[in-house]
Amino acid sequence: MSTKKEVIEMALEAGLLPCQGIHTGDLKAFAKLVADKKEAEMQERIDKLHSMYELVCQHRDMLMAQQDAMIAALRGQIQ
């Protein structure tokens, strides 16, 4: 279920009915604002996680390169 539909359902459950002077268009506009805000928050979290993932991958690659260099050095000492 979309955030927009959830907000409309919550408003109706709270008793915010069209007969009380709140029009369906008002509820839909409010629900869209809430949904847009939640979407922006989720995108910000996704972007942050992506940045963290890239940093971890860089760190992993650096450690693997160090390990490869150590193995190559040890092989050179053995031969």
Buried (B, 14 or more C-beta within 10 A) or exposed (E): EEBBEBBBEEBBEEEBEEEEEBEEEEBBEBBBEBBEEBEEEEEEEEEEEEEEEEEEEEEEEEEEEEEEEEEEEEEEEEE
